[in-house]
Amino acid sequence: MEAIIECRSAVSSDLEAVVSMLADDVLGKEREQYVVPLLESYRHAFEAIEADPNNELIVACYKGEVVGVQQLTFTPYITHQGGWRATIEGVRTSLSIRGKGSGSELITWGIERAKERQCHLRCDRKAKSSAKLARY
């Protein structure tokens, strides 16, 4: 059975769940620190993202619980006739919902959002792609 998620902009009360997911994977364990209370640096980053119209922190919810996250960044470029580019990054899904299609739904939502903003899409891959795939 595939998950049916709802995506929305993150609010400050989602931040603990977001940081928990970021820290709960192979790459995140090396660079993130999930402690309660959260490090102030996470709150400052959230506030900066929230204040920037060209950044969106999106959460995926399943049955009212935050189970996924992605950050969308919209950047103007001189290439592509002065077009805009969307970058999707920081994509994570909760272990509780992994393997049920929620990651695919989240990425699809991000792609549709990029189209709404008439952006070209950019998706970088890291060398540790097998670890990356495990997040979804």
Buried (B, 14 or more C-beta within 10 A) or exposed (E): EEBEBEBEEBEEEBBBBBBBBBBBBEBBEEEBEBEEEBEEEBBEBBEEBBEEEEBBBBBBBBEEEBBBBBBBBBBEEEEEEEEBBBBBEBBBBBEEBBEBBBBBBBBEBBBEBBEEEEBBEBEEEEEEEEEBEEBB
